[in-house]
Amino acid sequence: MSDKIALYKEGVKLKDAKEFDPAIAKLKEAAALDEKFTMPLHALTQVYTAMGRHEEAIATAKKIDRKSTRLNS
């Protein structure tokens, strides 16, 4: 399964099932396929927050901000 959308959906499914470690792996894999596809990073922040890994959640959220398209730039 190499399609970024399929990987993302599987990661979200795992996140919702509270299978956090496998969810992290799928979401990271999905994010690595397309740096502009930030939906996996949003889900990763939720996973890290649910796990109490707040520093990683913050670091991931900062990655989203850097990758976001700026209207004024």
C-alpha positions in Angstrom: 0.0 0.0 0.0 2.0 3.0 -1.2 -0.9 5.4 -1.9 -0.7 8.4 0.4 -4.4 8.7 0.9 -4.8 5.0 1.6 -1.9 5.1 4.1 -3.5 8.2 5.7 -6.9 6.6 6.1 -5.3 3.4 7.6 -3.4 5.6 10.0 -6.5 7.4 11.1 -8.4 4.1 11.5 -5.6 2.9 13.8 -5.6 6.2 15.7 -9.3 5.9 16.2 -8.8 2.4 17.5 -6.2 3.7 19.9 -3.5 1.6 18.2 -1.1 4.5 18.4 2.3 3.0 17.5 1.0 1.5 14.2 -0.9 4.7 13.5 2.3 6.7 13.9 4.1 4.4 11.4 1.3 4.7 8.8 0.9 8.5 9.2 4.6 9.1 8.9 4.8 6.9 5.8 1.9 8.8 4.2 3.5 12.2 5.1 6.8 11.1 3.6 5.2 10.5 0.2 4.2 14.1 -0.4 5.5 16.9 1.8 2.6 19.2 0.8 0.1 16.6 2.0 -0.2 17.7 5.6 -3.3 15.8 6.7 -1.1 12.9 8.2 0.7 15.5 10.2 -2.5 16.8 11.7 -3.5 13.2 12.7 0.0 12.7 14.1 -0.4 15.7 16.4 -3.6 14.1 17.7 -1.9 10.8 18.3 1.1 12.3 20.1 -1.3 14.4 22.2 -3.4 11.3 23.1 -0.2 9.6 24.2 0.9 12.5 26.3 3.9 13.2 24.0 3.3 16.9 23.9 6.7 18.0 22.7 6.4 15.8 19.7 2.9 17.1 19.1 4.2 20.6 19.1 7.1 19.8 16.9 4.8 18.2 14.4 2.4 21.1 14.5 5.3 23.4 13.6 6.1 21.3 10.6 2.5 21.8 9.4 2.8 25.5 9.7 6.1 25.6 7.7 4.5 23.5 4.9 1.3 25.5 4.7 0.7 27.6 1.7 0.8 31.3 2.5 -1.6 33.6 0.8 0.5 36.7 1.3 3.8 35.2 0.1 
